[in-house]
Amino acid sequence: MATLPIGYNEFSDGLLRDGKSPFTTQHFLKQISKRNYWFESDWEKCRDVPYGRFVAHAIVFGAIQGIAPPPSTSRVACNEQLAYSRQWVADLVECLDPAHITI
């Protein structure tokens, strides 16, 4: 499970925008008032929300869950997908300011 601010990092926003996120599930929250009220949203409503001066106004919650492969899937293919997901997370963490990421 990871939470990422939208609008803070162009790399992570680009992966979400291009449909290349490795998350098996993702949910979005969008801030709707300065009194810190949030509502569940979708990517289309959050994609252009700017990052505030010090805080996010939209957040993605993403999870990478292990899924049992179909019987015809080779172990090599499963290991390649797992390696891709791990590398994606490592690359993302490297690009983000550690103060703004929770893993």
N, C-alpha and C positions, 0 to 999 in steps of 0.2 A: 504494500500500500504506500502510495506517495501522494503528497499534496503539492501542487505547483500553482504559483500565482500566474494569472493570464496577463499578458502585456508586459511582463518583466523581462522575459528572455525570448528573443526572436527565434532561437533554435528550437526550443520546446514548442512555441506557438506554431512554428512552421511544420513540425511533425504532426501536431494535432490538425492543422489546416489541411495538410496533404493526405491525411488518413494513414500516416505511417507510425502512429503511436503503437507501442507494443502492449499497451494495456488491454487485458481481456475484458475489463469493465471500466467504465469511466462515468463519473457524475459531475455535474457543474453546479456551482453556487454563484449567485450574482448579488452584490450588495445593492439594496434599493433605497437606502436612506443614510444620512449621516449619523443616525441614531443606532447604527450597526444592525439594521434589519437585513436579513438575507432571504432569498428564496431559491428553490431548486430550479434550474434552468437547463438549457441545452447549448451545444456549441454555437449554433447560429446566433443566439442572443448574447453570447459571451465573447465571441471572436474579436470584436472591435472595441471591447472595453479597455480603456487605457489604464495602465498602472498608475496609482496615485503617487503623491510625493514620497510617502513613506509606507504605504499599505496597498494591498491588492484590493480591487473592487470586483474581481471575479476570480474564482479558484476552480481548478479541476482536481477531483479525487480519483486517482487511478489505481487499479490493482492488476497484478499479473498473477494469475492462478494457473497451477499445473492442470492440464487437461489430458485425460487419458487419450492417447493416440488411437486411431482406428487400427484394427489388426493388420492391415496391409502396409502401415507406415513403418519404415525401417527405424532401427535404433539410431542410425546415423542422422536421419532427418530430424528426429526428436532432439538429439544432442545439438544439432546445428541451430535449431530454433531456440533452445535454451541458451546457447552461447550468444546468439543475436540479442536476446532479451537482456541478458546480463551486461553485454557490451553497451547496449543502448542506455541502460540505467547508469553505468559507469561514465559514459560520455556526457550524459545529462548532468550528473552531479558535478562533474568537472567544470561545466559551463555556468553553473549557478552559484550565486553567493550563498555560502553555507548558512547564513543567518536567515535565509528565506526558504529552506527546504527541510522537510521532515520525512525521514525514511524509517 
